[in-house]
Amino acid sequence: MKQEIKPATGRLGVLVVGVGGAVATTMITGTLASRKGLAKPIGSISQLATMRMENNEEKLIKDVVPLTDLKDIVFGGWDIFPDNAYEAAMYAEVLKEKDLNGVKEELEAIKPMPAAFDHNWAKRLNGTHIKKAATRWEMVEQLRQDIRDFKAANKCDRIAVLWAASTEIYIPLSDEHKSLAALEKAMKDDNTTVISPSMCYAYAAIAEGAPFIMGAPNLCVDTPAMWEFSKKMNVPISGKDFKSGQTLMKTVLAPMFKTRMLGVSGWFSTNILGNRDGEVLDDPDNFKTKEVSKLSVIDTIFEPEKYPDLYGDVYHKVRINYYPPRKDNKEAWDNIDIFGWMGYPMEIKVNFLCRDSILAAPIALDLVLFSDLALRAGMCGIQTWLSFFCKSPMHDFEHQPEHDLFTQWRMVKQTLRNMIGEKEPDYLA
């Protein structure tokens, strides 16, 4: 049934947590350059991808559903350092100065608001541009005021909030996360051991009617309390962790092995990375959060309980090593031990020399635009159809996450078709 989608009129304010980080400044620069005709939005599904309609006609996705035009986006956000977006992008050294200079004035105008930060959740970072709040609840109130002030000052019709900051330390789900009442009580009681800064951002965004996108593997919106709140406020939430490099490869290769009924005995993955994210992940407590996110992928795809002879004893190891000389240019190695007919062993080795922020930037933009679309379509709660973009797709306790990239892509297109009352085309017609 066709959904009623409100038009994408007016301005969309995109508030980024970690607006001075490598991913954020790369996304912002690319968006500003694209709308000035200085670059192409390569890697962006929302801007370049097509989908087949019921009558087998091929159309650009942005011509199928009413997405916000890039020219109507206003960027802002929070950061633990006071540098404007141009200064921060120069420091990150992801993009060349000539590319930054094409939108220099616009980047210089993006000055971060003081961040909600707690050193205990990212011990390798020492922020200087941070809020002072007596409790987590007060931290939330300050963030809500920031959102309201930005929306008014920039004459925005809608706001979306994106987490593009570093990975927080690992914490398990606790009683404080299991209901909205328990979460709010913990915030008011200033229980800083279970209420992270990212949870404060998420709560503030949802309270202000803004979609929240979690771009890191933190425990945040993937809790019953946040699901309850997002449904109460009719706000979509999505996450978690941008699926950009090594995990993207796994969600392509693992379905291939399973489709061909080839066995896997071991999968060893290692990475070297030198940007701020790499520095944070050098702390074992923060790496644990990322490790859990990365390890969940292939086990879910392989379904070892269904195919014990093929995947019942896979040894899966993930390593991330901080290596400053590489900066944002991450290198990932995968050694995959597979076996085929009559159990004979084979090996596949993958060496991916990628640019972390170049891959993550279009994902971040797409998640913002599709989350805003979901809000205007009256969708709320977990947006499972956005699993395509996420390393550890958010899901409730009744469902398994979908990790197969091609199944995820079909979910995206099917959701968009449902929005406009279309059926899937008959490819055999």
Contacts in CASP RR format, 6 or more apart in sequence:
PFRMAT RR
TARGET T0000
AUTHOR 0000-0000-0000
METHOD contacts of the structure
MODEL  1
MKQEIKPATGRLGVLVVGVGGAVATTMITGTLASRKGLAKPIGSISQLAT
MRMENNEEKLIKDVVPLTDLKDIVFGGWDIFPDNAYEAAMYAEVLKEKDL
NGVKEELEAIKPMPAAFDHNWAKRLNGTHIKKAATRWEMVEQLRQDIRDF
KAANKCDRIAVLWAASTEIYIPLSDEHKSLAALEKAMKDDNTTVISPSMC
YAYAAIAEGAPFIMGAPNLCVDTPAMWEFSKKMNVPISGKDFKSGQTLMK
TVLAPMFKTRMLGVSGWFSTNILGNRDGEVLDDPDNFKTKEVSKLSVIDT
IFEPEKYPDLYGDVYHKVRINYYPPRKDNKEAWDNIDIFGWMGYPMEIKV
NFLCRDSILAAPIALDLVLFSDLALRAGMCGIQTWLSFFCKSPMHDFEHQ
PEHDLFTQWRMVKQTLRNMIGEKEPDYLA
1 418 0 8 1.000
1 421 0 8 1.000
2 419 0 8 1.000
2 420 0 8 1.000
2 421 0 8 1.000
3 377 0 8 1.000
3 378 0 8 1.000
3 418 0 8 1.000
3 419 0 8 1.000
3 420 0 8 1.000
3 421 0 8 1.000
4 377 0 8 1.000
5 65 0 8 1.000
5 66 0 8 1.000
5 373 0 8 1.000
5 376 0 8 1.000
5 377 0 8 1.000
5 419 0 8 1.000
6 376 0 8 1.000
6 377 0 8 1.000
7 66 0 8 1.000
7 376 0 8 1.000
8 66 0 8 1.000
8 67 0 8 1.000
8 68 0 8 1.000
8 69 0 8 1.000
8 72 0 8 1.000
8 372 0 8 1.000
8 373 0 8 1.000
8 376 0 8 1.000
9 157 0 8 1.000
10 72 0 8 1.000
10 156 0 8 1.000
10 157 0 8 1.000
10 158 0 8 1.000
11 72 0 8 1.000
11 73 0 8 1.000
11 74 0 8 1.000
11 154 0 8 1.000
11 155 0 8 1.000
11 156 0 8 1.000
11 157 0 8 1.000
11 158 0 8 1.000
12 68 0 8 1.000
12 72 0 8 1.000
12 73 0 8 1.000
12 74 0 8 1.000
12 156 0 8 1.000
12 157 0 8 1.000
12 158 0 8 1.000
12 159 0 8 1.000
12 160 0 8 1.000
12 368 0 8 1.000
12 372 0 8 1.000
13 73 0 8 1.000
13 74 0 8 1.000
13 75 0 8 1.000
13 76 0 8 1.000
13 150 0 8 1.000
13 151 0 8 1.000
13 154 0 8 1.000
13 156 0 8 1.000
13 158 0 8 1.000
13 159 0 8 1.000
13 160 0 8 1.000
14 73 0 8 1.000
14 74 0 8 1.000
14 75 0 8 1.000
14 76 0 8 1.000
14 159 0 8 1.000
14 160 0 8 1.000
14 162 0 8 1.000
14 368 0 8 1.000
15 76 0 8 1.000
15 77 0 8 1.000
15 78 0 8 1.000
15 146 0 8 1.000
15 147 0 8 1.000
15 150 0 8 1.000
15 159 0 8 1.000
15 160 0 8 1.000
15 161 0 8 1.000
15 162 0 8 1.000
15 205 0 8 1.000
15 210 0 8 1.000
16 24 0 8 1.000
16 27 0 8 1.000
16 28 0 8 1.000
16 75 0 8 1.000
16 76 0 8 1.000
16 77 0 8 1.000
16 78 0 8 1.000
16 161 0 8 1.000
16 162 0 8 1.000
16 164 0 8 1.000
17 77 0 8 1.000
17 78 0 8 1.000
17 115 0 8 1.000
17 161 0 8 1.000
17 162 0 8 1.000
17 163 0 8 1.000
17 164 0 8 1.000
17 165 0 8 1.000
17 198 0 8 1.000
17 201 0 8 1.000
18 24 0 8 1.000
18 77 0 8 1.000
18 78 0 8 1.000
18 79 0 8 1.000
18 80 0 8 1.000
18 112 0 8 1.000
18 115 0 8 1.000
18 163 0 8 1.000
18 164 0 8 1.000
18 165 0 8 1.000
19 25 0 8 1.000
19 28 0 8 1.000
19 75 0 8 1.000
19 76 0 8 1.000
19 77 0 8 1.000
19 78 0 8 1.000
19 79 0 8 1.000
19 85 0 8 1.000
19 88 0 8 1.000
19 110 0 8 1.000
19 112 0 8 1.000
19 164 0 8 1.000
20 79 0 8 1.000
20 81 0 8 1.000
20 83 0 8 1.000
20 85 0 8 1.000
20 88 0 8 1.000
20 89 0 8 1.000
20 92 0 8 1.000
20 112 0 8 1.000
21 79 0 8 1.000
21 88 0 8 1.000
21 92 0 8 1.000
21 164 0 8 1.000
21 165 0 8 1.000
21 276 0 8 1.000
22 92 0 8 1.000
22 94 0 8 1.000
22 275 0 8 1.000
22 276 0 8 1.000
22 277 0 8 1.000
22 328 0 8 1.000
22 356 0 8 1.000
22 357 0 8 1.000
23 164 0 8 1.000
23 242 0 8 1.000
23 356 0 8 1.000
23 357 0 8 1.000
23 360 0 8 1.000
23 361 0 8 1.000
23 364 0 8 1.000
24 85 0 8 1.000
24 162 0 8 1.000
24 164 0 8 1.000
24 364 0 8 1.000
25 85 0 8 1.000
25 88 0 8 1.000
25 89 0 8 1.000
25 92 0 8 1.000
25 94 0 8 1.000
25 95 0 8 1.000
25 107 0 8 1.000
26 89 0 8 1.000
26 92 0 8 1.000
26 94 0 8 1.000
26 95 0 8 1.000
26 357 0 8 1.000
26 358 0 8 1.000
26 360 0 8 1.000
26 361 0 8 1.000
27 164 0 8 1.000
27 357 0 8 1.000
27 360 0 8 1.000
27 361 0 8 1.000
27 362 0 8 1.000
27 364 0 8 1.000
27 365 0 8 1.000
28 75 0 8 1.000
28 85 0 8 1.000
28 107 0 8 1.000
28 110 0 8 1.000
29 85 0 8 1.000
29 89 0 8 1.000
29 95 0 8 1.000
29 99 0 8 1.000
29 100 0 8 1.000
29 103 0 8 1.000
29 107 0 8 1.000
30 39 0 8 1.000
30 41 0 8 1.000
30 103 0 8 1.000
30 361 0 8 1.000
31 41 0 8 1.000
31 70 0 8 1.000
31 73 0 8 1.000
31 75 0 8 1.000
31 365 0 8 1.000
32 103 0 8 1.000
32 106 0 8 1.000
32 107 0 8 1.000
33 39 0 8 1.000
33 99 0 8 1.000
33 102 0 8 1.000
33 103 0 8 1.000
34 40 0 8 1.000
34 41 0 8 1.000
34 47 0 8 1.000
34 70 0 8 1.000
35 70 0 8 1.000
35 71 0 8 1.000
36 102 0 8 1.000
36 103 0 8 1.000
38 99 0 8 1.000
38 102 0 8 1.000
38 103 0 8 1.000
39 99 0 8 1.000
40 48 0 8 1.000
41 47 0 8 1.000
41 48 0 8 1.000
41 70 0 8 1.000
41 362 0 8 1.000
41 365 0 8 1.000
42 48 0 8 1.000
42 362 0 8 1.000
43 362 0 8 1.000
44 362 0 8 1.000
44 365 0 8 1.000
44 366 0 8 1.000
45 61 0 8 1.000
45 362 0 8 1.000
45 366 0 8 1.000
45 388 0 8 1.000
45 412 0 8 1.000
46 61 0 8 1.000
46 62 0 8 1.000
46 67 0 8 1.000
46 365 0 8 1.000
46 366 0 8 1.000
46 369 0 8 1.000
46 370 0 8 1.000
47 62 0 8 1.000
47 70 0 8 1.000
47 362 0 8 1.000
47 365 0 8 1.000
48 60 0 8 1.000
49 60 0 8 1.000
49 61 0 8 1.000
50 58 0 8 1.000
50 59 0 8 1.000
50 60 0 8 1.000
50 61 0 8 1.000
51 58 0 8 1.000
51 59 0 8 1.000
51 61 0 8 1.000
51 64 0 8 1.000
51 413 0 8 1.000
51 416 0 8 1.000
51 417 0 8 1.000
52 58 0 8 1.000
52 425 0 8 1.000
52 427 0 8 1.000
53 59 0 8 1.000
53 64 0 8 1.000
53 417 0 8 1.000
53 422 0 8 1.000
53 425 0 8 1.000
54 417 0 8 1.000
54 422 0 8 1.000
54 423 0 8 1.000
54 424 0 8 1.000
54 425 0 8 1.000
55 425 0 8 1.000
56 425 0 8 1.000
56 426 0 8 1.000
56 429 0 8 1.000
61 67 0 8 1.000
61 416 0 8 1.000
64 416 0 8 1.000
64 420 0 8 1.000
65 373 0 8 1.000
65 416 0 8 1.000
65 419 0 8 1.000
65 420 0 8 1.000
66 373 0 8 1.000
66 376 0 8 1.000
67 369 0 8 1.000
67 370 0 8 1.000
67 372 0 8 1.000
67 373 0 8 1.000
68 369 0 8 1.000
68 372 0 8 1.000
68 373 0 8 1.000
74 154 0 8 1.000
74 156 0 8 1.000
75 85 0 8 1.000
75 110 0 8 1.000
76 110 0 8 1.000
76 112 0 8 1.000
76 113 0 8 1.000
76 150 0 8 1.000
77 110 0 8 1.000
77 112 0 8 1.000
77 113 0 8 1.000
77 146 0 8 1.000
77 150 0 8 1.000
78 112 0 8 1.000
78 113 0 8 1.000
78 114 0 8 1.000
78 115 0 8 1.000
78 116 0 8 1.000
78 143 0 8 1.000
78 146 0 8 1.000
78 201 0 8 1.000
79 88 0 8 1.000
79 112 0 8 1.000
79 113 0 8 1.000
79 115 0 8 1.000
79 129 0 8 1.000
80 115 0 8 1.000
80 117 0 8 1.000
80 125 0 8 1.000
80 127 0 8 1.000
80 128 0 8 1.000
80 129 0 8 1.000
80 130 0 8 1.000
81 88 0 8 1.000
81 112 0 8 1.000
81 127 0 8 1.000
81 128 0 8 1.000
81 129 0 8 1.000
82 111 0 8 1.000
82 112 0 8 1.000
82 128 0 8 1.000
82 129 0 8 1.000
83 91 0 8 1.000
83 112 0 8 1.000
84 107 0 8 1.000
84 108 0 8 1.000
84 109 0 8 1.000
84 110 0 8 1.000
84 111 0 8 1.000
84 112 0 8 1.000
85 107 0 8 1.000
85 108 0 8 1.000
85 110 0 8 1.000
85 111 0 8 1.000
86 100 0 8 1.000
86 104 0 8 1.000
86 107 0 8 1.000
86 108 0 8 1.000
86 110 0 8 1.000
87 108 0 8 1.000
89 95 0 8 1.000
89 100 0 8 1.000
89 107 0 8 1.000
90 97 0 8 1.000
90 100 0 8 1.000
92 275 0 8 1.000
92 327 0 8 1.000
92 328 0 8 1.000
92 357 0 8 1.000
93 327 0 8 1.000
93 328 0 8 1.000
94 327 0 8 1.000
94 328 0 8 1.000
94 355 0 8 1.000
94 357 0 8 1.000
94 358 0 8 1.000
100 107 0 8 1.000
112 129 0 8 1.000
113 146 0 8 1.000
113 150 0 8 1.000
114 129 0 8 1.000
114 130 0 8 1.000
114 131 0 8 1.000
115 127 0 8 1.000
115 129 0 8 1.000
115 130 0 8 1.000
115 131 0 8 1.000
115 165 0 8 1.000
115 197 0 8 1.000
116 130 0 8 1.000
116 131 0 8 1.000
116 133 0 8 1.000
116 139 0 8 1.000
116 142 0 8 1.000
116 143 0 8 1.000
116 197 0 8 1.000
116 200 0 8 1.000
116 201 0 8 1.000
117 125 0 8 1.000
117 127 0 8 1.000
117 130 0 8 1.000
117 131 0 8 1.000
117 197 0 8 1.000
118 192 0 8 1.000
118 196 0 8 1.000
118 197 0 8 1.000
119 125 0 8 1.000
119 126 0 8 1.000
119 127 0 8 1.000
120 169 0 8 1.000
120 192 0 8 1.000
121 168 0 8 1.000
121 169 0 8 1.000
121 196 0 8 1.000
121 197 0 8 1.000
122 166 0 8 1.000
122 167 0 8 1.000
122 168 0 8 1.000
122 169 0 8 1.000
122 280 0 8 1.000
122 283 0 8 1.000
122 286 0 8 1.000
123 169 0 8 1.000
123 283 0 8 1.000
123 285 0 8 1.000
123 286 0 8 1.000
124 279 0 8 1.000
124 280 0 8 1.000
124 282 0 8 1.000
124 283 0 8 1.000
124 286 0 8 1.000
125 166 0 8 1.000
125 276 0 8 1.000
125 279 0 8 1.000
125 280 0 8 1.000
131 139 0 8 1.000
131 142 0 8 1.000
133 139 0 8 1.000
133 142 0 8 1.000
134 190 0 8 1.000
135 187 0 8 1.000
135 188 0 8 1.000
135 189 0 8 1.000
135 190 0 8 1.000
136 186 0 8 1.000
136 187 0 8 1.000
136 188 0 8 1.000
136 190 0 8 1.000
136 191 0 8 1.000
136 192 0 8 1.000
136 195 0 8 1.000
136 199 0 8 1.000
136 200 0 8 1.000
137 184 0 8 1.000
137 187 0 8 1.000
137 188 0 8 1.000
137 190 0 8 1.000
139 197 0 8 1.000
139 200 0 8 1.000
140 187 0 8 1.000
140 200 0 8 1.000
140 203 0 8 1.000
140 204 0 8 1.000
140 207 0 8 1.000
143 200 0 8 1.000
143 201 0 8 1.000
143 204 0 8 1.000
143 205 0 8 1.000
144 204 0 8 1.000
144 207 0 8 1.000
144 208 0 8 1.000
146 204 0 8 1.000
147 159 0 8 1.000
147 161 0 8 1.000
147 204 0 8 1.000
147 205 0 8 1.000
147 208 0 8 1.000
147 210 0 8 1.000
148 208 0 8 1.000
150 156 0 8 1.000
150 159 0 8 1.000
151 159 0 8 1.000
151 208 0 8 1.000
158 210 0 8 1.000
158 372 0 8 1.000
158 375 0 8 1.000
158 376 0 8 1.000
159 205 0 8 1.000
159 208 0 8 1.000
159 209 0 8 1.000
159 210 0 8 1.000
160 210 0 8 1.000
160 211 0 8 1.000
160 212 0 8 1.000
160 213 0 8 1.000
160 368 0 8 1.000
160 371 0 8 1.000
160 372 0 8 1.000
160 375 0 8 1.000
161 201 0 8 1.000
161 202 0 8 1.000
161 204 0 8 1.000
161 205 0 8 1.000
161 210 0 8 1.000
161 211 0 8 1.000
161 212 0 8 1.000
161 213 0 8 1.000
162 212 0 8 1.000
162 213 0 8 1.000
162 215 0 8 1.000
162 364 0 8 1.000
162 367 0 8 1.000
162 368 0 8 1.000
163 198 0 8 1.000
163 201 0 8 1.000
163 202 0 8 1.000
163 212 0 8 1.000
163 213 0 8 1.000
163 214 0 8 1.000
163 215 0 8 1.000
163 216 0 8 1.000
163 218 0 8 1.000
163 220 0 8 1.000
164 215 0 8 1.000
164 216 0 8 1.000
164 360 0 8 1.000
164 364 0 8 1.000
165 198 0 8 1.000
165 216 0 8 1.000
166 216 0 8 1.000
166 276 0 8 1.000
166 277 0 8 1.000
166 280 0 8 1.000
166 286 0 8 1.000
167 216 0 8 1.000
167 217 0 8 1.000
167 218 0 8 1.000
167 277 0 8 1.000
167 280 0 8 1.000
167 281 0 8 1.000
167 286 0 8 1.000
167 289 0 8 1.000
167 290 0 8 1.000
168 196 0 8 1.000
168 197 0 8 1.000
168 198 0 8 1.000
168 216 0 8 1.000
168 218 0 8 1.000
168 219 0 8 1.000
168 286 0 8 1.000
168 289 0 8 1.000
169 283 0 8 1.000
169 285 0 8 1.000
169 286 0 8 1.000
169 288 0 8 1.000
169 289 0 8 1.000
170 219 0 8 1.000
170 285 0 8 1.000
170 286 0 8 1.000
170 288 0 8 1.000
170 289 0 8 1.000
170 292 0 8 1.000
171 193 0 8 1.000
171 194 0 8 1.000
171 196 0 8 1.000
171 219 0 8 1.000
172 219 0 8 1.000
173 219 0 8 1.000
173 223 0 8 1.000
174 194 0 8 1.000
175 182 0 8 1.000
176 182 0 8 1.000
176 183 0 8 1.000
176 185 0 8 1.000
176 186 0 8 1.000
176 191 0 8 1.000
176 194 0 8 1.000
176 195 0 8 1.000
176 225 0 8 1.000
177 183 0 8 1.000
177 194 0 8 1.000
177 219 0 8 1.000
177 223 0 8 1.000
177 224 0 8 1.000
177 225 0 8 1.000
177 226 0 8 1.000
178 223 0 8 1.000
178 224 0 8 1.000
178 225 0 8 1.000
179 224 0 8 1.000
179 225 0 8 1.000
179 228 0 8 1.000
180 225 0 8 1.000
180 228 0 8 1.000
180 229 0 8 1.000
180 232 0 8 1.000
182 225 0 8 1.000
183 195 0 8 1.000
183 199 0 8 1.000
183 203 0 8 1.000
183 223 0 8 1.000
183 225 0 8 1.000
183 226 0 8 1.000
183 229 0 8 1.000
186 194 0 8 1.000
186 195 0 8 1.000
187 195 0 8 1.000
187 199 0 8 1.000
187 200 0 8 1.000
187 203 0 8 1.000
196 218 0 8 1.000
196 219 0 8 1.000
196 220 0 8 1.000
198 214 0 8 1.000
198 216 0 8 1.000
198 218 0 8 1.000
198 220 0 8 1.000
199 220 0 8 1.000
199 226 0 8 1.000
201 212 0 8 1.000
202 212 0 8 1.000
202 214 0 8 1.000
202 220 0 8 1.000
202 221 0 8 1.000
202 226 0 8 1.000
202 237 0 8 1.000
203 226 0 8 1.000
203 229 0 8 1.000
205 211 0 8 1.000
205 212 0 8 1.000
205 235 0 8 1.000
206 212 0 8 1.000
206 226 0 8 1.000
206 229 0 8 1.000
206 230 0 8 1.000
206 233 0 8 1.000
206 235 0 8 1.000
206 237 0 8 1.000
207 229 0 8 1.000
207 233 0 8 1.000
209 233 0 8 1.000
209 234 0 8 1.000
209 235 0 8 1.000
209 375 0 8 1.000
210 235 0 8 1.000
211 235 0 8 1.000
211 236 0 8 1.000
211 237 0 8 1.000
211 238 0 8 1.000
211 368 0 8 1.000
211 371 0 8 1.000
211 372 0 8 1.000
211 374 0 8 1.000
211 375 0 8 1.000
212 221 0 8 1.000
212 230 0 8 1.000
212 235 0 8 1.000
212 237 0 8 1.000
212 238 0 8 1.000
213 237 0 8 1.000
213 238 0 8 1.000
213 239 0 8 1.000
213 364 0 8 1.000
213 367 0 8 1.000
213 368 0 8 1.000
213 371 0 8 1.000
214 220 0 8 1.000
214 221 0 8 1.000
214 222 0 8 1.000
214 237 0 8 1.000
214 238 0 8 1.000
214 239 0 8 1.000
214 240 0 8 1.000
214 241 0 8 1.000
214 394 0 8 1.000
215 239 0 8 1.000
215 240 0 8 1.000
215 241 0 8 1.000
215 242 0 8 1.000
215 364 0 8 1.000
215 367 0 8 1.000
215 390 0 8 1.000
216 240 0 8 1.000
216 241 0 8 1.000
216 289 0 8 1.000
217 240 0 8 1.000
217 241 0 8 1.000
217 289 0 8 1.000
217 290 0 8 1.000
217 292 0 8 1.000
217 293 0 8 1.000
217 391 0 8 1.000
217 392 0 8 1.000
218 240 0 8 1.000
218 289 0 8 1.000
219 289 0 8 1.000
220 226 0 8 1.000
220 240 0 8 1.000
221 227 0 8 1.000
221 230 0 8 1.000
221 237 0 8 1.000
221 238 0 8 1.000
221 239 0 8 1.000
221 240 0 8 1.000
221 394 0 8 1.000
222 239 0 8 1.000
222 240 0 8 1.000
222 394 0 8 1.000
224 397 0 8 1.000
226 237 0 8 1.000
227 237 0 8 1.000
227 381 0 8 1.000
227 382 0 8 1.000
227 396 0 8 1.000
230 236 0 8 1.000
230 237 0 8 1.000
230 380 0 8 1.000
230 381 0 8 1.000
230 382 0 8 1.000
231 380 0 8 1.000
231 381 0 8 1.000
233 380 0 8 1.000
234 378 0 8 1.000
234 380 0 8 1.000
235 375 0 8 1.000
235 380 0 8 1.000
235 381 0 8 1.000
236 371 0 8 1.000
236 374 0 8 1.000
236 375 0 8 1.000
236 379 0 8 1.000
236 380 0 8 1.000
236 381 0 8 1.000
236 383 0 8 1.000
237 381 0 8 1.000
237 382 0 8 1.000
237 383 0 8 1.000
237 394 0 8 1.000
238 367 0 8 1.000
238 371 0 8 1.000
238 382 0 8 1.000
238 383 0 8 1.000
238 386 0 8 1.000
238 389 0 8 1.000
238 390 0 8 1.000
238 394 0 8 1.000
239 367 0 8 1.000
239 386 0 8 1.000
239 389 0 8 1.000
239 390 0 8 1.000
239 392 0 8 1.000
239 393 0 8 1.000
239 394 0 8 1.000
240 293 0 8 1.000
240 390 0 8 1.000
240 391 0 8 1.000
240 392 0 8 1.000
240 393 0 8 1.000
240 394 0 8 1.000
241 290 0 8 1.000
241 293 0 8 1.000
241 390 0 8 1.000
241 391 0 8 1.000
241 392 0 8 1.000
242 359 0 8 1.000
242 360 0 8 1.000
242 363 0 8 1.000
242 364 0 8 1.000
242 389 0 8 1.000
242 390 0 8 1.000
242 391 0 8 1.000
243 251 0 8 1.000
243 363 0 8 1.000
243 388 0 8 1.000
243 389 0 8 1.000
243 390 0 8 1.000
243 391 0 8 1.000
244 354 0 8 1.000
244 356 0 8 1.000
244 359 0 8 1.000
244 360 0 8 1.000
244 363 0 8 1.000
244 391 0 8 1.000
245 330 0 8 1.000
245 332 0 8 1.000
245 352 0 8 1.000
245 354 0 8 1.000
245 356 0 8 1.000
245 359 0 8 1.000
246 269 0 8 1.000
246 271 0 8 1.000
246 294 0 8 1.000
246 332 0 8 1.000
246 334 0 8 1.000
246 352 0 8 1.000
247 293 0 8 1.000
247 294 0 8 1.000
247 297 0 8 1.000
247 391 0 8 1.000
248 359 0 8 1.000
248 405 0 8 1.000
249 332 0 8 1.000
249 334 0 8 1.000
249 350 0 8 1.000
249 352 0 8 1.000
250 267 0 8 1.000
250 269 0 8 1.000
250 297 0 8 1.000
250 298 0 8 1.000
250 301 0 8 1.000
250 334 0 8 1.000
251 297 0 8 1.000
251 301 0 8 1.000
251 403 0 8 1.000
251 404 0 8 1.000
251 405 0 8 1.000
251 408 0 8 1.000
252 405 0 8 1.000
253 336 0 8 1.000
253 348 0 8 1.000
253 350 0 8 1.000
254 264 0 8 1.000
254 297 0 8 1.000
254 298 0 8 1.000
254 301 0 8 1.000
254 302 0 8 1.000
254 403 0 8 1.000
254 404 0 8 1.000
255 301 0 8 1.000
255 404 0 8 1.000
255 405 0 8 1.000
255 406 0 8 1.000
255 407 0 8 1.000
257 263 0 8 1.000
257 264 0 8 1.000
257 302 0 8 1.000
257 338 0 8 1.000
258 301 0 8 1.000
258 302 0 8 1.000
258 303 0 8 1.000
258 307 0 8 1.000
258 310 0 8 1.000
258 311 0 8 1.000
261 307 0 8 1.000
261 310 0 8 1.000
262 310 0 8 1.000
262 338 0 8 1.000
262 339 0 8 1.000
262 340 0 8 1.000
263 309 0 8 1.000
263 310 0 8 1.000
263 311 0 8 1.000
263 338 0 8 1.000
263 339 0 8 1.000
263 340 0 8 1.000
264 298 0 8 1.000
264 302 0 8 1.000
264 310 0 8 1.000
264 311 0 8 1.000
264 314 0 8 1.000
264 336 0 8 1.000
264 337 0 8 1.000
264 338 0 8 1.000
264 339 0 8 1.000
265 313 0 8 1.000
265 314 0 8 1.000
265 315 0 8 1.000
265 337 0 8 1.000
265 338 0 8 1.000
265 339 0 8 1.000
265 345 0 8 1.000
266 314 0 8 1.000
266 315 0 8 1.000
266 316 0 8 1.000
266 336 0 8 1.000
266 337 0 8 1.000
267 298 0 8 1.000
267 314 0 8 1.000
267 315 0 8 1.000
267 316 0 8 1.000
267 317 0 8 1.000
267 334 0 8 1.000
267 335 0 8 1.000
267 336 0 8 1.000
267 337 0 8 1.000
268 315 0 8 1.000
268 316 0 8 1.000
268 317 0 8 1.000
268 334 0 8 1.000
268 335 0 8 1.000
268 336 0 8 1.000
269 294 0 8 1.000
269 316 0 8 1.000
269 317 0 8 1.000
269 318 0 8 1.000
269 319 0 8 1.000
269 332 0 8 1.000
269 333 0 8 1.000
269 334 0 8 1.000
270 318 0 8 1.000
270 319 0 8 1.000
270 320 0 8 1.000
270 321 0 8 1.000
270 332 0 8 1.000
270 333 0 8 1.000
271 319 0 8 1.000
271 320 0 8 1.000
271 321 0 8 1.000
271 330 0 8 1.000
271 331 0 8 1.000
271 332 0 8 1.000
271 333 0 8 1.000
272 321 0 8 1.000
272 322 0 8 1.000
272 323 0 8 1.000
272 326 0 8 1.000
272 330 0 8 1.000
272 331 0 8 1.000
273 281 0 8 1.000
273 320 0 8 1.000
273 321 0 8 1.000
273 322 0 8 1.000
273 323 0 8 1.000
273 326 0 8 1.000
273 328 0 8 1.000
273 330 0 8 1.000
273 356 0 8 1.000
274 322 0 8 1.000
274 323 0 8 1.000
274 324 0 8 1.000
274 325 0 8 1.000
274 326 0 8 1.000
274 327 0 8 1.000
274 328 0 8 1.000
274 330 0 8 1.000
275 327 0 8 1.000
275 328 0 8 1.000
275 356 0 8 1.000
275 357 0 8 1.000
277 356 0 8 1.000
278 320 0 8 1.000
278 322 0 8 1.000
279 322 0 8 1.000
279 324 0 8 1.000
280 286 0 8 1.000
281 287 0 8 1.000
281 290 0 8 1.000
281 320 0 8 1.000
281 322 0 8 1.000
282 322 0 8 1.000
287 320 0 8 1.000
290 320 0 8 1.000
291 318 0 8 1.000
291 320 0 8 1.000
292 392 0 8 1.000
293 391 0 8 1.000
293 392 0 8 1.000
294 318 0 8 1.000
294 391 0 8 1.000
295 316 0 8 1.000
295 318 0 8 1.000
296 392 0 8 1.000
296 401 0 8 1.000
296 403 0 8 1.000
297 391 0 8 1.000
297 392 0 8 1.000
297 403 0 8 1.000
298 314 0 8 1.000
298 316 0 8 1.000
298 403 0 8 1.000
299 314 0 8 1.000
299 316 0 8 1.000
300 400 0 8 1.000
300 401 0 8 1.000
300 402 0 8 1.000
300 403 0 8 1.000
301 403 0 8 1.000
301 404 0 8 1.000
302 310 0 8 1.000
302 311 0 8 1.000
302 312 0 8 1.000
302 314 0 8 1.000
303 311 0 8 1.000
304 310 0 8 1.000
304 311 0 8 1.000
304 312 0 8 1.000
304 314 0 8 1.000
328 355 0 8 1.000
328 356 0 8 1.000
328 357 0 8 1.000
328 358 0 8 1.000
329 353 0 8 1.000
329 354 0 8 1.000
329 355 0 8 1.000
329 356 0 8 1.000
330 353 0 8 1.000
330 354 0 8 1.000
330 355 0 8 1.000
330 356 0 8 1.000
331 351 0 8 1.000
331 352 0 8 1.000
331 353 0 8 1.000
331 354 0 8 1.000
332 350 0 8 1.000
332 351 0 8 1.000
332 352 0 8 1.000
332 354 0 8 1.000
333 349 0 8 1.000
333 350 0 8 1.000
333 351 0 8 1.000
333 352 0 8 1.000
334 348 0 8 1.000
334 349 0 8 1.000
334 350 0 8 1.000
334 352 0 8 1.000
335 347 0 8 1.000
335 348 0 8 1.000
335 349 0 8 1.000
336 347 0 8 1.000
336 348 0 8 1.000
336 349 0 8 1.000
336 350 0 8 1.000
337 345 0 8 1.000
337 346 0 8 1.000
337 347 0 8 1.000
338 345 0 8 1.000
338 346 0 8 1.000
338 347 0 8 1.000
338 348 0 8 1.000
339 345 0 8 1.000
339 346 0 8 1.000
340 346 0 8 1.000
363 389 0 8 1.000
366 389 0 8 1.000
367 386 0 8 1.000
367 389 0 8 1.000
370 383 0 8 1.000
370 386 0 8 1.000
371 383 0 8 1.000
371 386 0 8 1.000
373 419 0 8 1.000
374 383 0 8 1.000
377 419 0 8 1.000
382 394 0 8 1.000
382 395 0 8 1.000
382 396 0 8 1.000
383 394 0 8 1.000
384 393 0 8 1.000
384 394 0 8 1.000
384 395 0 8 1.000
384 399 0 8 1.000
384 402 0 8 1.000
384 411 0 8 1.000
385 411 0 8 1.000
385 412 0 8 1.000
385 414 0 8 1.000
385 415 0 8 1.000
386 393 0 8 1.000
386 412 0 8 1.000
387 393 0 8 1.000
387 394 0 8 1.000
387 401 0 8 1.000
387 402 0 8 1.000
387 403 0 8 1.000
387 408 0 8 1.000
387 411 0 8 1.000
388 405 0 8 1.000
388 408 0 8 1.000
388 409 0 8 1.000
388 411 0 8 1.000
388 412 0 8 1.000
392 401 0 8 1.000
393 401 0 8 1.000
393 402 0 8 1.000
393 403 0 8 1.000
393 408 0 8 1.000
394 401 0 8 1.000
395 401 0 8 1.000
402 408 0 8 1.000
402 411 0 8 1.000
413 424 0 8 1.000
414 424 0 8 1.000
417 423 0 8 1.000
417 424 0 8 1.000
END
